[in-house]
């Protein structure tokens, strides 16, 4: 094959490292951003935490207005250093960087109809717990992160404190300690006793049999501790342990029998088969069901760390006169600045801009600028969302309007992928609760009047209809579809089933009261 030379003319997107970093920072969550900042602080000596209120290169305090002067100053200094670097190295001028709005055409778009991802992933159907957002924040009070409670006692620590008062031999105490360490966060024994004994004894059959017997005794001691039900190996055993601790009665005996052998029938509300299997009449079964409903299926729930479920919002919506305003949450705003001493030293050195330290200084300036641009984008997107969804903040989710990513993108002059990055894993604290920004987007459904209804509002309406139904005669998906049609909203039965599953509402046969 003879080698040849060919000249081709083509066009392609060229992303500068600064633009790549800006895109990556925008899609990070608050926790991931904090980790990124900590890593940059360790790697770059020119970057430091701003402990003072002012600083030559420090970002301004967060407010409803995007930072301008400091950002322009940092950008101007970065361009000057970059120009000096090209001048000293003899490199040709670089083409201007692309705007973020021009990027994202090759990235996989994982939202449906420009609004939401499949099966409503990432969209909270109910307000998420927030550590600091409250009604007082909506009225303008400060957002205090220090109000979060300290970590509570773990389940294992709670159990070990009870073991201290038990008179056990060293071998039995060790076996009980092994079981305590084998509990999962719900209080269940994660592994079978046989597997635990095999891991501890190895290939010695005699030692394994002896250890298995000792673990069996330790399990009984563990299941006698508080909270009642801890150490169970399945749901039925957990419920039985709690029922045995209650006063004896005929209903208690039936409830234990149901939990031990017929939980599946109870879940299906199959009264006839339950009565045949237990020999109890309908009234006695209802009493047994009432006992079971009051039990705790996850004994370790009170000891789970509340901080794991806390979400710190990126923006806060506050009432302003008759309207609403959006401000950045100061708790998530990093206070970064460039070390003036080191920066002046680089400027005063001949060829400093082209040295490795000069490159690190430019890297620090671009990082600060991109952090500011990230929060500016989130703030702009949040303001546009609040402006479009004013009715939500007054009347709740049932007043949500149809909204797609393209509408916000066109209004702000950005690409849809930029809006998607700016709304994923970003949260807004409102008087109604804390929601992911994705929650405010919903596809459009037709109405009889020719208008449109938001899918989010339809799901909220479905929730209200199910909450008001007769427990003895729950509404089927077809009945819910007909009720929505009577209100002028055309929703197919399959769509109702999809929305119901997204809301984690059981089918009609499982909602029927016994």
PAZA-782590 format. One record per residue (C-alpha): x, y, z; residue in three letters. Coordinates in steps of 0.05 Angstrom, whole numbers, plus 32768, in hexadecimal, padded with zeros to 4 digits. Each point is the difference from the previous one (the first is absolute). Layout:
% PAZA-782590
XYZala/...
***
This chain:
% PAZA-782590
800080008000unk/801F80417FE9unk/800180398034unk/7FE180417FE9unk/7FF58046801Bunk/7FBA801E8004unk/7FE680448016unk/7FBD80008023unk/7FD6803B801Aunk/7FD37FF1803Bunk/7FDF8023803Bunk/7FFE7FE88048unk/7FF5801B8046unk/803E80138026unk/7FF78007804Bunk/803580268027unk/80157FE28043unk/7FDE803A8023unk/7FBD7FF27FDDunk/80077FB68010unk/800A80118049unk/7FC5802F8000unk/7FD37FCA7FE3unk/80187FCC8031unk/7FF7802E803Dunk/7FB980127FEAunk/7FE97FB78001unk/801D7FF18045unk/7FD47FFC803Dunk/800E802A803Dunk/80257FC88023unk/80297FF07FC2unk/801180497FF8unk/801A80048047unk/802C7FC47FF3unk/801980207FC0unk/801180408025unk/80257FDB8037unk/80297FDB7FCDunk/801180407FDBunk/801480228041unk/80317FC8800Eunk/801E80017FBAunk/8004804A7FF0unk/8029802C802Funk/7FE280407FE3unk/7FBA7FEF8016unk/7FE9800A8047unk/7FC28007802Aunk/7FEB80488009unk/7FF8800A804Bunk/7FF8804B7FF9unk/7FC680277FE3unk/802B801E7FC9unk/80377FEB7FD1unk/801C80167FBDunk/7FEA7FC07FDDunk/7FCA7FE8802Funk/7FBA7FF37FE6unk/7FCC8031801Cunk/7FCC7FED8033unk/7FC67FDA7FE1unk/7FC380287FEDunk/7FC780007FCFunk/802B80277FCEunk/80387FD97FDCunk/80478016800Funk/801C802D7FCAunk/803B802B8013unk/802A7FCC8023unk/7FF27FCD7FCAunk/801680307FC9unk/803E80128027unk/80137FB78009unk/7FF27FF27FB6unk/8028803C7FEAunk/803C7FEC802Bunk/7FFB7FB97FE6unk/800080187FB8unk/803C802D800Eunk/80277FC6801Eunk/7FEB7FD37FC6unk/801680347FCDunk/804380088023unk/80097FB58000unk/7FF37FFC7FB4unk/802F803B7FF4unk/803A7FE08025unk/7FF57FBB7FE2unk/7FF480197FB9unk/7FBF7FDA7FFBunk/7FCB801A7FD0unk/7FC18021801Bunk/7FCB7FCE8015unk/7FBA80047FE3unk/7FCD801A8031unk/7FDE7FCC802Bunk/7FBB7FE77FEFunk/7FC480158029unk/7FE17FCB802Cunk/7FC080067FD7unk/80247FE37FC4unk/80157FC08023unk/7FD97FC2800Funk/7FE77FE97FBCunk/80277FC08005unk/7FEE7FF08048unk/7FCA7FCC800Dunk/7FC080238012unk/7FE17FD78038unk/7FC08027800Aunk/7FBC7FF07FE2unk/7FE080347FD3unk/803380338018unk/7FE37FFE8046unk/800D7FC28028unk/80267FBF8000unk/7FE07FBC7FF8unk/7FD67FEA803Cunk/80088045801Funk/80467FF2801Aunk/801D803A8026unk/7FBD80248009unk/7FE880048047unk/7FB57FF58006unk/7FFF801D8046unk/802980358024unk/80457FE78015unk/8018800B8047unk/802C803D8005unk/802F800F8039unk/7FF6804B7FFEunk/7FC780137FD4unk/7FC180128025unk/7FC880328000unk/802C80328024unk/80327FFE7FC6unk/7FC880147FD1unk/7FF7803E8029unk/804880157FF9unk/80227FE3803Eunk/80487FE87FFCunk/800E7FB97FE9unk/80267FDF8039unk/80247FC07FF1unk/80167FF98048unk/7FB97FEF8014unk/80077FB97FE8unk/7FFF7FCE8037unk/803B7FD68014unk/80047FB87FE9unk/7FD47FD4802Cunk/80157FBF8021unk/80077FC67FCFunk/7FDA7FBF8007unk/803F7FD9800Eunk/801580308038unk/7FBA7FFC801Eunk/80047FB48001unk/80477FFE801Cunk/7FEA802C8039unk/7FCC7FCC8013unk/80317FC77FF9unk/802D801F8035unk/7FCC7FF18035unk/7FFA7FB77FECunk/80287FCB8025unk/801D7FD97FC6unk/803F7FD77FF8unk/8037801A7FD4unk/7FED7FCF7FC8unk/7FB580118003unk/800F804B8002unk/802D7FF87FC3unk/7FCA7FDA7FDAunk/7FCC80348011unk/802F80387FEAunk/80097FDD7FBDunk/7FB57FFE7FF5unk/7FF980498014unk/803480137FCBunk/7FDB7FD57FCDunk/7FBF80298005unk/7FEC802D7FC7unk/7FE680478008unk/7FB87FE68007unk/80127FD3803Bunk/7FFD7FBE7FDAunk/80357FCA8002unk/802180087FBCunk/801F7FBA7FFAunk/7FE87FBA8015unk/80207FE3803Funk/801E7FC87FD6unk/802680327FD4unk/801A8026803Dunk/80177FC08021unk/80227FE97FC0unk/802680427FF9unk/80187FFD8048unk/80127FB68005unk/801E7FF37FBCunk/80067FB67FEDunk/7FFA7FE48047unk/7FBD7FDB8001unk/80007FF5804Bunk/80108049800Funk/7FCA80157FCFunk/7FCA7FD68021unk/8013801A8045unk/800280487FE7unk/7FBC7FF87FDEunk/7FE17FE88041unk/801E803B8026unk/7FE880317FCBunk/7FB97FE38006unk/80008010804Aunk/801D80457FF3unk/7FC8800D7FCEunk/7FCC7FF48036unk/80238031802Dunk/800480337FC8unk/7FB67FF97FF1unk/7FF0800E8049unk/802080457FFDunk/7FE180437FEEunk/7FE680147FCFunk/7FD17FC57FFDunk/80067FDA7FBEunk/804B800C7FF8unk/80287FC57FE8unk/7FC77FE37FD6unk/80127FDB7FC0unk/7FC180147FD9unk/7FC3802B8006unk/7FD37FC9801Cunk/80317FF18039unk/8008804B800Funk/7FB580098007unk/7FF87FC1802Aunk/803580188031unk/7FDA8040800Aunk/7FBD7FDD8007unk/801B7FD08035unk/8013803D802Aunk/7FB780168002unk/7FCA7FE88030unk/7FE47FBD7FEEunk/7FBC7FFE7FDEunk/7FDC7FD97FCBunk/800E80367FCDunk/804A7FFE8012unk/80037FB57FF3unk/7FDE80087FBCunk/802F803A7FEFunk/803D7FD58011unk/7FE57FC77FD4unk/7FF480307FC6unk/8046801F8006unk/80207FBC8004unk/7FDD7FDD7FC6unk/7FCF802D7FDAunk/801F80457FF6unk/7FF67FFA7FB5unk/7FB57FF68009unk/7FFD803C802Eunk/8025802A7FCCunk/7FCD7FEC7FCBunk/7FC5800F8030unk/7FE57FBB7FF2unk/7FCF7FF9803Aunk/7FE17FBF7FEAunk/80417FDA7FFBunk/8019801F8041unk/7FC17FEA8024unk/80077FBA7FE4unk/804A7FFB8011unk/7FFA801B8047unk/7FB97FEA8014unk/7FF180478018unk/7FC280287FEFunk/800280447FDDunk/7FFC80298040unk/803A7FDB8020unk/802A80087FC1unk/7FF3804B8000unk/801980048048unk/803E7FD87FEDunk/800C802E7FC5unk/7FFA803D802Eunk/80377FE2802Cunk/802E7FF27FC5unk/7FF780457FE2unk/801A8021803Funk/80417FD97FFFunk/8043801A7FE7unk/801A7FD97FC4unk/804580218006unk/801780008049unk/804080247FEEunk/7FDB803B7FE1unk/8004802F803Dunk/804C7FF78001unk/800E80117FB8unk/802780407FF7unk/7FD180397FEFunk/803980247FDCunk/7FFE7FCB7FCAunk/7FBB80197FEBunk/8010804A8006unk/800580287FC0unk/801D80468002unk/7FDD802A7FCBunk/802880287FCDunk/7FCE80397FFCunk/7FCA801B802Eunk/7FBE801D7FEAunk/7FE78039802Bunk/7FC1802A7FFDunk/800D80477FE8unk/7FC3802C8004unk/7FCB7FDF7FD5unk/80327FD77FDAunk/803C7FD2800Cunk/804A80087FFDunk/80387FCE7FFBunk/804280058025unk/803C7FD18003unk/80087FD9803Funk/803D801C8024unk/800E7FBC8020unk/80147FE27FBDunk/8025803D7FE6unk/804C7FF58006unk/802B803A8016unk/803D7FFA7FD4unk/803580327FECunk/804580047FE0unk/803B80098030unk/801680477FF2unk/80477FF6801Aunk/800E7FC67FD1unk/7FDD80227FC5unk/802980408009unk/803F7FD78004unk/7FF07FDF7FBDunk/7FF080427FDFunk/8042801E8017unk/80297FC67FE4unk/801A80047FB9unk/7FDE7FCA7FD7unk/7FD47FEF803Bunk/7FC17FFB7FD6unk/80207FC97FD6unk/801C7FD9803Aunk/7FDE7FC2801Funk/7FEC802C803Bunk/7FE280327FD1unk/7FD67FCA7FE2unk/7FE87FEB8045unk/7FED8048800Funk/7FD880047FC0unk/7FDF7FBD8012unk/7FEB801B8044unk/7FE2803E7FE0unk/7FD97FD77FCEunk/7FE77FD28037unk/7FE5803B8029unk/7FE0801D7FC2unk/7FDF7FBE7FEDunk/7FE67FF78047unk/7FDF80457FFCunk/7FE47FF07FBBunk/7FE37FBF801Aunk/7FD880238037unk/7FED80387FD0unk/7FE27FCC7FD0unk/7FDB7FDC8038unk/7FE480428018unk/7FE980167FBBunk/7FDF7FBD7FF3unk/7FDD80018044unk/7FE780477FF4unk/7FE37FEB7FBDunk/7FDE7FC3801Funk/7FE180298038unk/7FE780337FCEunk/7FDE7FC97FD8unk/7FE47FDA803Cunk/7FE58039802Aunk/7FBE7FDB800Bunk/80247FC68021unk/801A802B803Aunk/7FB98018800Eunk/7FD47FC37FF3unk/80307FC58002unk/80117FC87FCEunk/7FB97FFD7FE5unk/800C80447FE0unk/80407FED7FDEunk/800480157FB7unk/801E7FD87FC6unk/804A80117FF8unk/80377FE17FD6unk/804B800C7FFFunk/7FFE80217FBDunk/7FD48039801Aunk/803380138035unk/803A7FF57FD0unk/7FE180307FCCunk/7FF180348035unk/80488000801Bunk/80237FF57FBEunk/801F7FBE8016unk/7FFF7FB97FE6unk/7FCF7FCD801Cunk/803A7FD58019unk/8018803C8029unk/7FBB80078020unk/80007FB5800Eunk/804380048023unk/7FEA803E8027unk/7FC17FDE801Aunk/80197FB9800Funk/80127FF58049unk/7FF3804A800Eunk/7FCB80108034unk/7FD2803B800Funk/7FE580108046unk/7FB9801B7FFCunk/7FC8800C8032unk/7FE27FBF7FE5unk/803F7FD8800Funk/80427FF17FDEunk/7FFD7FE67FB9unk/80317FED7FCAunk/7FFE80327FC7unk/7FEC7FC77FD2unk/7FBF7FFB8027unk/7FE680417FE0unk/80037FE37FBAunk/7FC67FD87FE6unk/7FE57FEA7FBDunk/7FBF801B7FE4unk/7FBD7FDA8000unk/7FC580157FD6unk/7FBF8019801Eunk/7FB980057FE3unk/8004804C7FFDunk/803D7FFB7FD3unk/803080158036unk/80397FDA8020unk/800A7FE18045unk/80437FEF801Funk/800F7FB7800Funk/801880168045unk/7FBC8020800Eunk/7FDD7FC27FE7unk/80287FD4802Funk/7FEF802F803Aunk/7FB77FFB7FEDunk/80057FB37FFEunk/801E80028046unk/7FC580298019unk/7FCD7FD17FDFunk/801F7FC2801Funk/800580228045unk/7FB580107FFEunk/7FE97FBB7FE7unk/7FD67FCF8028unk/80317FCD801Funk/7FCB7FCA7FF7unk/7FF980107FB5unk/8042801C7FE6unk/800380207FBCunk/801C7FD77FC7unk/802E801E7FCBunk/7FC580017FCFunk/7FD480248032unk/80378033800Eunk/8007800B7FB5unk/7FB5800D7FFAunk/80008030803Bunk/803980287FE0unk/7FDA80007FBEunk/7FC3801D8024unk/802C80398017unk/8016800D7FB8unk/80447FDE8004unk/800A7FC97FCCunk/802D7FCA801Eunk/80027FB87FE9unk/7FFB7FC78032unk/80477FEB7FF2unk/80198046800Funk/7FD880008041unk/80217FBE8013unk/8045801D7FF0unk/7FF3803E802Aunk/7FE47FD68039unk/803E7FD48001unk/802D803F7FFEunk/7FDA8019803Eunk/800A7FBC8021unk/7FB57FF58007unk/7FEC7FB78003unk/7FCC7FE37FCFunk/7FB680028013unk/7FFF7FB78018unk/8039800D8031unk/7FE180418019unk/7FBE7FDF8013unk/7FF57FFF804Bunk/7FF47FBD8020unk/
***
